[in-house]
């Protein structure tokens, strides 16, 4: 009798343990996203869960449920929300010349 292996849904947030992990993850996501803002919002949501959504909610002044919804990849969060989240993650958005 063959037993089916137990599979678990992959959660990237479980593997983002340090600030550097989060930074490198988001850099890769920005590179991969192209012009897809939902991809970036979802990546920020994953990074936020890795850091602790309750903590980020307190630091941003936004409700935890509102953050989950805004960063689900299914909504279009305001740029103000993106700035608050990146700041609360200890990150800074920058601009580079496109090559």
Contact map, one row per residue, 1 for C-alpha under 8 A:
111000000000000000000000000000000000000000000000000000000000000000000000000000000000000000000000000
111100000000000000000000000000000000000000000000000000000000000000000000000000000000000000000000000
111110000000000000000000000000000000000000000000000000000000000000000000000000000000000000000000000
011111000000000000000000000000000000000000000000000000000000000000000000000000000000000000000000000
001111100000000000000000000000000000000000000000000000000000000000000000000000000000000000000000000
000111110000000000000000000000000000000000000000000000000000000000000000000000000000000000000000000
000011111000000000000000000000000000000000000000000000000000000000000000000000000000000000000000000
000001111100000000000000000000000000000000000000000000000000000000000000000000000000000000000000000
000000111110000000000000000000000000000000000000000000000000000000000000000000000000000000000000000
000000011111000000000000000000000000000000000000000000000000000000000000000000000000000000000000000
000000001111111000000000000000000000000000000000000000000000000000000000000000000000000000000000000
000000000111111100000000000000000000000000000100000000000000000000000000000000000000000000000000000
000000000011111100000000000000000000000000000110110000000000000000000000000000000000000000000000000
000000000011111110000000000000000000000000000000010000000000000000000000000000000000000000000000000
000000000011111110000000000000000000000000000000010000000000000000000000000000000000000000000000000
000000000001111111101100100000000000000000000010010000000000000000000000000000000000000000000000000
000000000000011111101100000000000000000000000000010000000000000000000000000000000000000000000000000
000000000000000111111100000000000000000000000000000000000000000000000000000000000000000000000000000
000000000000000111111110000000000000000000000000000000000000000000000000000000000000000001000000000
000000000000000001111111000000000000000000000000000000000000000000000000000000000000000000000000000
000000000000000111111111100000000000000000000000000000000000000000000000000000000000000000000000000
000000000000000111111111110000000000000000000010000000000000000000000000000000000000000000000000000
000000000000000000111111111000000000000000000000000000000000000000000000000000000000000000100000000
000000000000000000011111111100000000000000000000000000000000000000000000000000000000000000000000000
000000000000000100001111111110000000000000000000000000000000000000000000000000000000000000000000000
000000000000000000000111111111000000000000110010000000000000000000000000000000000000000000000000000
000000000000000000000011111111100000000000000000000000000000000000000000000000000000000000000000000
000000000000000000000001111111110000000000000000000000000000000000000000000000000000000000000000000
000000000000000000000000111111111000001100100000000000000000000000000000000000000000000000000000000
000000000000000000000000011111111100000100000000000000000000000000000000000000000000000000000000000
000000000000000000000000001111111100000000000000000000000000000000000000000000000000000000000000000
000000000000000000000000000111111100000000000000000000000000000000000000000000000000000000000000000
000000000000000000000000000011111111101100000000000000000000000000000000000000000000000000000000000
000000000000000000000000000001111111000000000000000000000000000000000000000000000000000000000000000
000000000000000000000000000000001111100000000000000000000000000000000000000000000000000000000000000
000000000000000000000000000000001111111100000000000000000000000000000000000000000000000000000000000
000000000000000000000000000000001011111110000000000000000000000000000000000100000000000000000000000
000000000000000000000000000000000001111111000000000000000000000000000000111100000000000000000000000
000000000000000000000000000010001001111111100000000000000000000000000000100000000000000000000000000
000000000000000000000000000011001001111111110000000000000000000000000000100000000000000000000000000
000000000000000000000000000000000000111111111000000000000000000000000111100110000100000000000000000
000000000000000000000000000000000000011111111100000000000000000000000011100000000000000000000000000
000000000000000000000000010010000000001111111110000000000000000000000010000000000000000000000000000
000000000000000000000000010000000000000111111111000000000000000000000010000000000000110000000000000
000000000000000000000000000000000000000011111111100000000000000000110011100000000000000000000000000
000000000001100000000000000000000000000001111111110000000000000000000000000000000000000000000000000
000000000000100100000100010000000000000000111111111000000000000000000000000000000000000010000000000
000000000000000000000000000000000000000000011111111110010000000000000000000000000000100010000000000
000000000000100000000000000000000000000000001111111110000000000000000000000000000000000000000000000
000000000000111110000000000000000000000000000111111110000000000000000000000000000000000000000000000
000000000000000000000000000000000000000000000011111110110000000000000000000000000000000010000000000
000000000000000000000000000000000000000000000001111111110000000000000000000000000000000000000000000
000000000000000000000000000000000000000000000001111111111000000100110000000000000000000000000000000
000000000000000000000000000000000000000000000000000111111100000100000000000000000000000000000000000
000000000000000000000000000000000000000000000000001111111110000000000000000000000000000000000000000
000000000000000000000000000000000000000000000001001111111111000100000000000000000000100110000000000
000000000000000000000000000000000000000000000000000011111111111100100000000000000000000000000000000
000000000000000000000000000000000000000000000000000001111111111000000000000000000000000000000000000
000000000000000000000000000000000000000000000000000000111111110000000000000000000000000100000000000
000000000000000000000000000000000000000000000000000000011111110000000000000000000001100100000000000
000000000000000000000000000000000000000000000000000000001111111000000000000000000000000000000000000
000000000000000000000000000000000000000000000000000000001111111101100000000000000000000000000000000
000000000000000000000000000000000000000000000000000000001100111111100000000000000000000000000000000
000000000000000000000000000000000000000000000000000011011000011111110000000000000000000000000000000
000000000000000000000000000000000000000000000000000000000000001111111000000000000000000000000000000
000000000000000000000000000000000000000000000000000000000000011111111100000000000000000000000000000
000000000000000000000000000000000000000000001000000010001000011111111110000000000000000000000000000
000000000000000000000000000000000000000000001000000010000000000111111111000000000000000000000000000
000000000000000000000000000000000000000000000000000000000000000011111111011000000000000000000000000
000000000000000000000000000000000000000010000000000000000000000001111111111110000000000000000000000
000000000000000000000000000000000000000011111000000000000000000000111111111010000000000000000000000
000000000000000000000000000000000000000011001000000000000000000000011111111000000000000000000000000
000000000000000000000000000000000000011111001000000000000000000000000111111100000000000000000000000
000000000000000000000000000000000000010000000000000000000000000000001111111100000000000000000000000
000000000000000000000000000000000000010000000000000000000000000000001111111110000000000000000000000
000000000000000000000000000000000000110010000000000000000000000000000100111111000000000000000000000
000000000000000000000000000000000000000010000000000000000000000000000110001111101100000000000000000
000000000000000000000000000000000000000000000000000000000000000000000000000111111100000000000000000
000000000000000000000000000000000000000000000000000000000000000000000000000011111110000000000000000
000000000000000000000000000000000000000000000000000000000000000000000000000001111111000000000000000
000000000000000000000000000000000000000000000000000000000000000000000000000011111111100000000000000
000000000000000000000000000000000000000010000000000000000000000000000000000011111111110000000000000
000000000000000000000000000000000000000000000000000000000000000000000000000000111111111000001000000
000000000000000000000000000000000000000000000000000000000001000000000000000000011111111100000000000
000000000000000000000000000000000000000000010001000000010001000000000000000000001111111110000000000
000000000000000000000000000000000000000000010000000000000000000000000000000000000111111111111000000
000000000000000000000000000000000000000000000000000000000000000000000000000000000011111111110000000
000000000000000000000000000000000000000000000000000000010011000000000000000000000001111111100000000
000000000000000000000000000000000000000000000011001000010000000000000000000000000000111111100000000
000000000000000000100000000000000000000000000000000000000000000000000000000000000000011111110000000
000000000000000000000010000000000000000000000000000000000000000000000000000000000000011111111000000
000000000000000000000000000000000000000000000000000000000000000000000000000000000000011001111100000
000000000000000000000000000000000000000000000000000000000000000000000000000000000010010000111110000
000000000000000000000000000000000000000000000000000000000000000000000000000000000000000000011111000
000000000000000000000000000000000000000000000000000000000000000000000000000000000000000000001111100
000000000000000000000000000000000000000000000000000000000000000000000000000000000000000000000111110
000000000000000000000000000000000000000000000000000000000000000000000000000000000000000000000011111
000000000000000000000000000000000000000000000000000000000000000000000000000000000000000000000001111
000000000000000000000000000000000000000000000000000000000000000000000000000000000000000000000000111
